[in-house]
Amino acid sequence: MSVKHPIIAITGSSGAGTSTVMQSFQHIFRREGLNAQIVEGDSFHRYDRLAMRAEMKAQEEAGNRNFSHFGPEANLLEELQDLFIAYGKDGCGKVRKYLHDAGEAEPFGQQPGTFTPWQEITEATDLMFYEGLHGAYADDRIDIAKQVDLCVGVVPTINLEWIQKLHRDQKMRGYSQEAVTDTILRRMPDYVSHLCPQFSRTHVNFQRVPIVDTSNPFIARDIPTADESMVVIRFANPKGIDFQYLINILHGAMMTRPNTLVVPGGKMGLAMQMIFTPMVLRLMDHKRRA
């Protein structure tokens, strides 16, 4: 953690809704005139797309059918921790990009599924913003969560997460349902061992809960809409949170526990901005006073 160079991390699996949280923070940064150093979790994968396929095949041949991006072996977590430490100390560090598709790859003259070269952070920034799988990761050697000033978990109920992944990977990436289902099953041990524990280390968790039947996610024709969902917001430390103000301004909101607020799904974006704007401004105030 750093007062002079704060770090905000969003952690959650692909399809969980981390992009929605990222958009809310981008609105805050733009409105408050803040320059954020963006770090994508994908850029700290250990293997590019082709190398990952080859490694998965090699792992499967060796008897490991559960090798996935969720686990530490497929990621550069020590390097991610080093980045957070360096940025927290001096506002510097090494970053790169993962080029997901042809549109992202073309300006760099590279193929999709590859990494850009590592580069030192040279531009002065107000804070660092990370979005990926391991923003609150910790084990007996690495403690990334310890370096983060504000950590947000995004985790839908498991069936909703599967529905979102099934629809995204089939419609946007052209995968078959069988291939996506195989990916879900292959990742499950790492999901349980390495993702779930992170949500106990976050400062705030957002969990979208559908209020329609999602009993069998593998036959769901549509992703439940925002109006068909509620969002459970859990604060690790509710001290200083003005729950009454949030309930008054977020129509339909209610408290279910002393540290838990529930809001209609359609209010999720507004709730994020109402909750996180004061937190970001507090980080900036501490930065100026340091």
Secondary structure as GFF3:
##gff-version 3
##sequence-region A 1 290
A	DSSP	beta_strand	7	11	.	.	.	ID=ss1
A	DSSP	alpha_helix	18	32	.	.	.	ID=ss2
A	DSSP	beta_strand	36	40	.	.	.	ID=ss3
A	DSSP	three_ten_helix	41	44	.	.	.	ID=ss4
A	DSSP	alpha_helix	49	61	.	.	.	ID=ss5
A	DSSP	three_ten_helix	72	74	.	.	.	ID=ss6
A	DSSP	alpha_helix	77	90	.	.	.	ID=ss7
A	DSSP	beta_strand	94	95	.	.	.	ID=ss8
A	DSSP	beta_strand	98	99	.	.	.	ID=ss9
A	DSSP	alpha_helix	102	105	.	.	.	ID=ss10
A	DSSP	three_ten_helix	106	108	.	.	.	ID=ss11
A	DSSP	beta_strand	114	115	.	.	.	ID=ss12
A	DSSP	beta_strand	119	120	.	.	.	ID=ss13
A	DSSP	beta_strand	127	132	.	.	.	ID=ss14
A	DSSP	three_ten_helix	145	147	.	.	.	ID=ss15
A	DSSP	beta_strand	150	154	.	.	.	ID=ss16
A	DSSP	alpha_helix	158	171	.	.	.	ID=ss17
A	DSSP	alpha_helix	177	190	.	.	.	ID=ss18
A	DSSP	pi_helix	191	195	.	.	.	ID=ss19
A	DSSP	three_ten_helix	196	200	.	.	.	ID=ss20
A	DSSP	beta_strand	204	210	.	.	.	ID=ss21
A	DSSP	three_ten_helix	217	219	.	.	.	ID=ss22
A	DSSP	three_ten_helix	226	228	.	.	.	ID=ss23
A	DSSP	beta_strand	229	235	.	.	.	ID=ss24
A	DSSP	alpha_helix	243	249	.	.	.	ID=ss25
A	DSSP	beta_strand	254	257	.	.	.	ID=ss26
A	DSSP	beta_strand	260	264	.	.	.	ID=ss27
A	DSSP	three_ten_helix	265	267	.	.	.	ID=ss28
A	DSSP	alpha_helix	268	289	.	.	.	ID=ss29
###
